[in-house]
Amino acid sequence: MKFKALATISLLMLSQTSMAKAAMEKRYAATPSQSKWEMVVNTPLECRLVHPIPNFGDAVFTARANKKKNLDFELKMRRSMGDTRNVSLVSMPPPWRPGESADRITNLQFFKQFDGYVGEQTAWSLLSELEKGRYPTFSYQDWQSRDERIEVSLSSVLFQAKFNVFSDCLANLLPYSFEDISFTILHYDRNNEQLNKTSQQRLNQIAEYIRYNADIDLVLVSAYTDSTTSKSESQQLSIQRAIILQDYFESIGLPRDRIQVQGYGKRRPIADNTSPIGKAKNQRVVISFGRTEL
């Protein structure tokens, strides 16, 4: 009887310990019936895939037009973390595959008053683990209660179909960003109103970006010539060049009142007008863009 009593006490203590441990963890994850993935942006400028996490916030994957492949991940929280925290990132098996082990991905730091940010290679790893059907899980100490840990999981349920759409979007991103086109110098053949072939190709790239971007507030077009012709002739040529570009930008959808043009003629040279190379450099137009801050 004494042995049975001790065994009962031991089981009770083990049960209480397990309950205490469970109480020390707050878990946030979508159940299979709650899990959904949404492509909220799908353009040649940006791809954004969102996974709502009930009672917590959103998991967001974002890639933007750029010279190189890029991927950002943010764990957007309804309630800010409040304090900087060390975070453990682990790949967990889904509940219906309990025999599989958990795999550590990396350790991170989430900063006070900011959403949890994960960049580049680790963000790609998150996608890879989700594609395997696993649950990437963030774990950190609750800043409001030191004896509690927060666990936030991304569910792989219904992930694959939207990931396929996201992958197609990534493949169609433009290979240049706004910063790549925001200040551009294009050139002309001598005394010609039309851009040379290389600059026309560059202008086509700029136009392709503009067609998808409604945030451009202002375009400044400043045209110049070399010193070959007279002051009045060079002034007139530079104005004609600027107006041609003004008409072009209007034709691809920019309101005319957002396009400011100026012809400077042979004023403000950037190279020596006594040499052919210098004259070619001075036969130019400078295009600058301003846009609404995102």
C-alpha positions as CSV (number, residue, x, y, z in Angstrom):
1,M,0.0,0.0,0.0
2,K,2.9,2.4,0.8
3,F,4.4,1.7,-2.6
4,K,1.1,2.3,-4.3
5,A,0.7,5.6,-2.4
6,L,4.2,6.7,-3.5
7,A,3.5,5.8,-7.1
8,T,0.2,7.8,-7.0
9,I,2.0,10.8,-5.5
10,S,4.8,10.5,-8.2
11,L,2.2,10.4,-11.0
12,L,0.4,13.3,-9.5
13,M,3.6,15.4,-9.3
14,L,4.5,14.4,-12.9
15,S,1.0,15.5,-14.1
16,Q,1.3,18.8,-12.2
17,T,4.8,19.4,-13.7
18,S,3.5,18.7,-17.2
19,M,0.6,21.1,-16.6
20,A,2.9,23.7,-15.3
21,K,5.1,23.3,-18.3
22,A,2.2,23.6,-20.6
23,A,1.0,26.8,-18.8
24,M,4.5,28.3,-19.3
25,E,4.0,28.3,-23.1
26,K,1.8,30.3,-25.3
27,R,1.3,28.7,-28.7
28,Y,0.0,30.5,-31.8
29,A,-0.7,28.5,-34.9
30,A,-3.4,28.0,-37.5
31,T,-5.3,24.7,-37.1
32,P,-5.6,22.7,-40.4
33,S,-9.1,24.1,-40.9
34,Q,-7.9,27.7,-40.2
35,S,-4.7,27.5,-42.4
36,K,-4.7,29.7,-45.5
37,W,-2.1,31.3,-47.7
38,E,-2.9,34.4,-49.7
39,M,-1.1,36.1,-52.7
40,V,-1.9,39.7,-51.9
41,V,0.4,41.2,-54.4
42,N,1.4,39.6,-57.7
43,T,3.0,42.1,-60.2
44,P,6.4,42.4,-62.0
45,L,7.4,44.8,-59.2
46,E,6.5,42.9,-56.1
47,C,5.4,39.4,-54.9
48,R,3.8,39.1,-51.5
49,L,2.5,35.9,-49.8
50,V,0.7,36.1,-46.5
51,H,-0.3,33.5,-43.9
52,P,-2.6,34.7,-41.1
53,I,-1.8,33.3,-37.7
54,P,-5.0,33.4,-35.5
55,N,-4.8,35.7,-32.4
56,F,-1.2,36.7,-33.3
57,G,-0.7,38.4,-36.6
58,D,0.6,37.6,-40.1
59,A,3.6,35.8,-41.6
60,V,4.6,37.7,-44.7
61,F,7.0,36.7,-47.5
62,T,8.0,39.6,-49.9
63,A,10.2,39.9,-52.9
64,R,10.7,43.0,-55.1
65,A,12.0,43.8,-58.5
66,N,15.8,44.0,-58.3
67,K,19.0,43.2,-60.0
68,K,19.4,40.1,-57.9
69,K,17.0,37.6,-56.3
70,N,15.7,38.8,-53.0
71,L,13.3,37.6,-50.3
72,D,12.2,39.1,-47.0
73,F,10.1,37.5,-44.3
74,E,8.3,39.4,-41.5
75,L,6.4,38.1,-38.5
76,K,3.9,40.9,-38.1
77,M,2.5,41.0,-34.6
78,R,-0.7,42.6,-33.5
79,R,0.9,43.4,-30.2
80,S,4.5,44.6,-30.4
81,M,7.2,42.5,-28.6
82,G,8.0,45.4,-26.3
83,D,11.6,44.3,-25.7
84,T,14.4,42.8,-27.8
85,R,14.4,39.1,-27.6
86,N,16.7,36.2,-28.7
87,V,14.6,33.9,-30.9
88,S,15.0,30.2,-31.7
89,L,13.8,29.1,-35.1
90,V,13.1,25.4,-35.4
91,S,11.4,23.3,-38.1
92,M,8.8,21.1,-36.4
93,P,7.0,18.1,-37.9
94,P,3.2,18.6,-38.4
95,P,1.0,17.1,-35.7
96,W,0.1,14.1,-37.9
97,R,3.8,13.1,-38.3
98,P,4.8,12.8,-34.6
99,G,7.7,10.4,-35.2
100,E,9.8,13.0,-37.0
101,S,12.3,15.0,-35.1
102,A,12.5,18.8,-34.8
103,D,15.4,20.4,-36.7
104,R,17.0,23.7,-35.6
105,I,17.2,26.3,-38.4
106,T,19.0,29.2,-36.7
107,N,19.0,31.6,-33.9
108,L,17.7,35.2,-34.4
109,Q,17.1,38.5,-32.6
110,F,13.8,40.3,-32.8
111,F,14.1,43.9,-31.9
112,K,12.0,46.0,-29.5
113,Q,8.9,47.6,-31.0
114,F,9.5,46.0,-34.5
115,D,8.0,43.1,-36.3
116,G,10.2,40.0,-36.5
117,Y,12.4,40.3,-39.6
118,V,14.1,37.4,-41.3
119,G,16.2,38.1,-44.4
120,E,17.7,36.3,-47.5
121,Q,19.0,32.8,-46.9
122,T,17.0,32.1,-43.8
123,A,13.8,33.3,-45.5
124,W,14.4,30.9,-48.3
125,S,14.9,28.2,-45.7
126,L,11.5,28.9,-44.3
127,L,9.9,28.4,-47.7
128,S,11.9,25.2,-48.2
129,E,10.7,23.7,-44.8
130,L,7.1,24.7,-45.6
131,E,7.4,22.9,-49.0
132,K,8.4,19.8,-47.1
133,G,5.2,20.0,-45.2
134,R,6.8,21.1,-41.9
135,Y,6.0,23.9,-39.5
136,P,8.7,26.5,-39.0
137,T,8.4,27.7,-35.4
138,F,9.7,30.8,-33.6
139,S,10.2,30.5,-29.9
140,Y,11.1,33.3,-27.5
141,Q,10.6,34.5,-23.9
142,D,7.5,36.6,-23.3
143,W,8.7,40.1,-22.4
144,Q,5.6,40.6,-20.2
145,S,6.0,37.4,-18.2
146,R,9.5,36.0,-17.7
147,D,8.3,32.5,-16.9
148,E,6.4,32.1,-20.2
149,R,7.7,31.4,-23.7
150,I,5.9,32.3,-26.9
151,E,5.8,29.8,-29.7
152,V,4.6,30.9,-33.2
153,S,4.2,28.3,-36.0
154,L,3.7,28.6,-39.7
155,S,1.3,25.9,-41.0
156,S,2.1,24.1,-44.2
157,V,-1.5,23.1,-44.8
158,L,-2.7,24.5,-48.2
159,F,0.8,26.0,-48.7
160,Q,1.9,24.3,-51.9
161,A,-0.7,25.7,-54.3
162,K,-0.1,29.3,-53.4
163,F,3.7,28.7,-53.2
164,N,3.5,27.7,-56.9
165,V,1.8,31.0,-57.7
166,F,4.4,32.8,-55.6
167,S,7.3,31.1,-57.5
168,D,5.8,32.1,-60.8
169,C,5.6,35.7,-59.6
170,L,9.3,35.5,-58.5
171,A,10.3,34.4,-62.0
172,N,8.5,37.3,-63.6
173,L,10.0,40.1,-61.4
174,L,11.7,42.8,-63.3
175,P,15.5,42.6,-63.1
176,Y,15.9,46.2,-61.8
177,S,14.5,48.3,-59.0
178,F,13.2,51.9,-58.7
179,E,16.6,52.9,-57.5
180,D,18.1,51.6,-60.8
181,I,15.9,53.9,-62.9
182,S,15.3,56.9,-60.5
183,F,18.3,58.8,-62.0
184,T,19.2,58.0,-65.6
185,I,21.4,59.7,-68.2
186,L,20.6,58.9,-71.8
187,H,22.4,60.0,-74.9
188,Y,21.8,61.1,-78.5
189,D,23.5,60.8,-81.8
190,R,24.9,64.2,-82.9
191,N,22.2,66.8,-83.6
192,N,19.4,64.1,-83.6
193,E,16.1,64.4,-81.7
194,Q,15.9,60.7,-81.1
195,L,17.9,58.7,-78.5
196,N,20.7,56.4,-79.7
197,K,19.9,52.7,-79.8
198,T,21.5,51.9,-76.5
199,S,19.5,54.7,-74.7
200,Q,16.3,53.6,-76.4
201,Q,16.7,50.2,-74.9
202,R,17.3,51.8,-71.5
203,L,14.2,54.0,-71.9
204,N,12.1,50.9,-72.7
205,Q,13.2,49.4,-69.4
206,I,12.2,52.6,-67.6
207,A,8.8,52.5,-69.3
208,E,8.2,48.9,-68.3
209,Y,8.8,49.8,-64.7
210,I,6.5,52.9,-64.9
211,R,3.6,50.9,-66.4
212,Y,3.3,48.9,-63.1
213,N,4.1,51.8,-60.7
214,A,1.3,54.2,-59.7
215,D,3.5,55.9,-57.0
216,I,5.6,58.1,-59.3
217,D,4.8,61.7,-58.4
218,L,7.2,63.6,-60.5
219,V,9.4,63.2,-63.6
220,L,12.1,65.8,-64.3
221,V,13.5,65.8,-67.9
222,S,16.6,68.0,-68.5
223,A,18.0,67.9,-72.1
224,Y,21.3,69.2,-73.3
225,T,23.4,69.5,-76.5
226,D,27.0,70.0,-77.4
227,S,28.5,73.3,-78.7
228,T,28.4,72.4,-82.4
229,T,25.5,74.6,-83.3
230,S,24.6,78.2,-82.3
231,K,23.1,79.1,-79.0
232,S,19.5,79.4,-80.4
233,E,19.8,76.2,-82.4
234,S,21.1,74.2,-79.5
235,Q,18.5,75.6,-77.2
236,Q,15.7,74.7,-79.6
237,L,17.1,71.2,-80.2
238,S,17.2,70.5,-76.4
239,I,13.6,71.7,-76.0
240,Q,12.5,69.4,-78.8
241,R,14.2,66.5,-77.2
242,A,12.6,67.2,-73.8
243,I,9.1,67.6,-75.3
244,I,9.5,64.3,-77.2
245,L,10.2,62.5,-73.9
246,Q,7.3,64.4,-72.2
247,D,4.9,63.1,-74.8
248,Y,6.4,59.6,-74.5
249,F,5.9,59.4,-70.7
250,E,2.4,60.7,-71.1
251,S,1.7,58.0,-73.6
252,I,2.6,55.3,-71.1
253,G,0.3,56.6,-68.5
254,L,2.0,59.4,-66.5
255,P,-0.2,62.5,-66.1
256,R,1.3,65.5,-68.0
257,D,1.2,67.7,-64.9
258,R,3.7,65.3,-63.2
259,I,6.2,65.7,-66.0
260,Q,8.5,68.8,-65.9
261,V,10.8,69.4,-68.9
262,Q,13.6,71.8,-69.5
263,G,16.0,72.4,-72.4
264,Y,19.4,73.8,-71.5
265,G,21.0,73.8,-75.0
266,K,24.8,73.8,-74.8
267,R,24.8,75.3,-71.3
268,R,26.2,73.2,-68.4
269,P,28.5,70.8,-70.3
270,I,29.9,67.9,-68.4
271,A,32.8,67.2,-70.8
272,D,35.2,69.0,-73.1
273,N,33.4,70.2,-76.2
274,T,36.6,70.3,-78.3
275,S,36.8,66.5,-78.6
276,P,34.4,64.0,-80.2
277,I,34.2,62.0,-77.0
278,G,33.4,65.1,-74.9
279,K,30.7,66.2,-77.4
280,A,29.1,62.8,-77.3
281,K,28.9,63.0,-73.5
282,N,27.3,66.4,-73.7
283,Q,24.5,65.2,-76.1
284,R,22.4,63.9,-73.2
285,V,19.2,64.0,-71.3
286,V,18.9,63.5,-67.5
287,I,15.7,61.9,-66.2
288,S,14.9,61.9,-62.5
289,F,11.9,60.3,-60.8
290,G,10.3,61.1,-57.5
291,R,7.7,58.8,-55.9
292,T,5.4,58.4,-52.9
293,E,7.3,56.8,-49.9
294,L,5.9,53.3,-49.3
